[in-house]
Amino acid sequence: MSEVSTMAELASLNDAEVLAGYRHGLDGLLIAERHKDKGYTHGYLNGLVDSGRVRHPSDAQRQLARAFA
């Protein structure tokens, strides 16, 4: 499953899944199956970056951040 890189993709995600993934990423929880939901995965990867566990966001995360700004 590809990462979210556009505002249209972001708008299509389930907010509850994004939040659940973000919280797990922020807490550094390991997931047996990362790609169970695109929204969850998006939140999880952003949580990892925000927690400092991943130092550099992916290209897709940077592209989305530029579009958001």
C-alpha positions as CSV (number, residue, x, y, z in Angstrom):
1,M,0.0,0.0,0.0
2,S,1.4,3.4,-1.0
3,E,1.7,6.3,1.4
4,V,-0.6,9.3,1.4
5,S,1.0,12.1,-0.5
6,T,-1.9,14.4,-1.6
7,M,-4.6,16.4,0.1
8,A,-7.3,14.4,-1.7
9,E,-5.9,11.2,-0.3
10,L,-5.7,12.7,3.1
11,A,-9.3,13.8,3.0
12,S,-10.5,10.3,2.0
13,L,-9.0,8.6,5.1
14,N,-11.0,7.5,8.1
15,D,-10.1,10.0,10.9
16,A,-10.5,7.4,13.7
17,E,-8.1,5.0,12.0
18,V,-5.6,7.9,11.4
19,L,-5.8,8.8,15.1
20,A,-5.4,5.2,16.3
21,G,-2.4,4.7,14.1
22,Y,-0.9,8.1,15.2
23,R,-1.2,7.2,18.9
24,H,0.4,3.8,18.3
25,G,3.3,5.3,16.4
26,L,3.7,8.1,18.9
27,D,4.0,5.4,21.7
28,G,6.4,3.4,19.6
29,L,4.3,0.3,19.5
30,L,5.3,-2.3,17.0
31,I,2.6,-3.5,14.7
32,A,2.4,-7.1,13.3
33,E,0.6,-5.9,10.2
34,R,1.3,-2.2,9.4
35,H,-0.7,-2.0,6.3
36,K,-4.1,-3.1,7.5
37,D,-5.6,0.3,6.7
38,K,-4.2,3.2,4.7
39,G,-5.4,5.8,7.3
40,Y,-4.0,3.8,10.2
41,T,-0.6,3.4,8.4
42,H,-0.6,7.2,7.6
43,G,-1.2,8.0,11.3
44,Y,1.3,5.4,12.5
45,L,4.1,6.7,10.3
46,N,3.4,10.3,11.3
47,G,3.4,9.3,15.0
48,L,6.8,7.7,14.6
49,V,8.2,10.9,13.1
50,D,6.6,13.1,15.7
51,S,7.9,10.9,18.5
52,G,11.5,11.2,17.2
53,R,11.8,7.5,16.6
54,V,12.1,8.1,12.9
55,R,14.4,11.1,12.2
56,H,13.5,11.7,8.6
57,P,10.0,11.7,7.2
58,S,9.5,9.8,3.9
59,D,9.2,11.5,0.6
60,A,5.4,11.1,0.6
61,Q,5.2,12.7,4.1
62,R,7.3,15.7,2.9
63,Q,5.2,16.0,-0.2
64,L,2.0,16.1,1.8
65,A,3.5,18.6,4.3
66,R,4.3,20.9,1.4
67,A,0.8,20.6,0.0
68,F,-0.7,21.2,3.4
69,A,1.4,24.4,4.0
